[in-house]
Amino acid sequence: MAEGFERTGIQETLNFYNIARASCGECRSLLYVIEDNFPEFAEDAAHLRTKCIPIGIKLTHLIQSTKQRQAFTTLGTLSAIVLTLLLLKPLL
């Protein structure tokens, strides 16, 4: 997630946020493996797995929020282009 923080493009930032979310899911899956194969750590693994779920949810919300910001940025850019064309029309 930190890798994507200072990226200049929103699409690149989203890519790193998605990698972070996938890594969270990978941790959860490995905790299932630990829980199933190492009974002495099953309780700790289950506890840690429950901690991963809200993190994944927060990452999903961050991704959704960033996508919304991207849509508004795109809309703002399109509005600026249309406004510029309307202002330039009398000069053409």
N, C-alpha and C positions, 0 to 999 in steps of 0.2 A: 504494500500500500504506500509506503514511504517513497518508493521508486516513482510512483505516478504523481506524487504531490506537486513537484515542480515542473512537470511536463507542460509544454506550451500549448499543445493541442488537446482538446477535450477527448477526442477519440483515443489518443494515446493514453491519457489518464484513465479512461474507462477500461482499456486493456489491462492495465496494472491492477485496477480494482477488481476486475474479473479473475485475475490470477490469484489475488489475495483470497477471494471467496472460494475459489477452487482449492486452494491450500487449506482453508478451514475445513472443507469437506473431506479432504485427504486425511487430515488429523483425526476427524471423527471416525473415518473408516478404519484407520490404524488402531484407534482405541477399541473398536469392536474386535479386532484381531487379538489385541492384548487380553481383552475381557474373556474371549472364547478359549484362548490357549494358555493363559497364565492365571489360574484361579486365585493365586495369592495376591494378584494385582487387580482382580475383577472389580472390586468396590471402588478403588481409586480411579480406574479407567472409566467406569460408569459416571462417577462424579465429574471427571474432567470433560467427558462427552457432553454432559448437560451444560457445562460452561461454554462449550463451542457453539451451541445452538443460537443463543442470543447474539453472539459475535457474527455469525453468518447472516442473521436477520438484519443486523445493523449495516453490514456490508451491502446487502441487497438494497436497503433503503438509500445508502450512499450512492449506489449505482443509479437507482431510479431518479434521485435528486439531480445527479450530474447530467443524466439524459434530458431531464426537463430543462435544465439550465442551457444545454446545448440547443434544444428546440427554440428557446427564447432568443438565444444569440443568433441563430439562423434566421428567425423571424425578424429580428432587429436589423440584420444585415440586408435582408430582402427589402424591408421598409426603406432603408437608407438608399438603396439602389433605385427603387421606384420613385422616391422623392427627388433624387438627383435627376432622373430622367424627366420628370415632370417640370422641374425648374429649368432644365436645359432645352426643353421642347421649343419654347419661343425663339431660342437662339439658332435652332437648326433650320 
